[in-house]
Amino acid sequence: MYKLTEICGETYGAYPACLIDFYLPERDPAETPLYIHFHGGGLESGSRRDRYVIELAEKYGIAVASADYRMYPAAKFPEFIEDAAAACAYAVKRMEGKYKTVIVGGSSAGAYLSMMLYFAPQYLAASGLRAEDFGGFIFDAGQPTTHFNVLRERGLDSRAIRADDAAPVFYIDRPVKNPAEKPPVLILNAERDMENRREQTMLLMGVMKTFGYDMTKVKYVLLEDCTHCQYCGKRGADGEVIVNPILAEFILSL
């Protein structure tokens, strides 16, 4: 187990919700990856205090930055995505480039935010960054079509499937100098995920393949005998949260 230095409640933006915590293992930063994490909760609930990512830092020596962001009902599209981009920019600057590589990811709604940062270049560009500046991305059961709460905001049935400017998949065909050079991605689903979530994930990967993404850099994992993101809290026989070895293997390979 690694001893952690905890730096909690730093402000990265102009809004009260824009807070970020750092969990930094006591090891050589040059050998340590930094994982910027966004929590789930449908863009309307949840907290940066996700216990499993703190345990990820403790057991595997991965530095973690976990951020809150504006949510419904106070926020509107695309404010939560803008906050996620600002959190990434803050974490990168705050850590002064001392870590080996930086990975961006999240669970459910946090994965939706991460997908938007990966595929829609305008959000990171506002902070002078690109997806290619990061070592990898994690999409844990995120919605690659327009998020159900964005649909609700627009007065649409939240069960509808849309691929518009609020959908990560919408941006895959946008000009990219070389899509094969995009950072590696880890994608996760549960065997009993939310209705249509696995099918939408397959669509995302299919469109990526069509537009020249290097699919050898895309790792897909299906968590058996789990419901949506249940594996972020479910523990195995050894007492460890069952998703953490999967996350650690990906992060530490970069």
Beta strands, then each sheet from edge to edge (+ up, - down):
strand 1: 4-11
strand 2: 19-25
strand 3: 33-38
strand 4: 63-67
strand 5: 101-107
strand 6: 136-140
strand 7: 185-192
strand 8: 218-227
sheet 1: 1+ 2- 4+ 3+ 5+ 6+ 7+ 8+
end
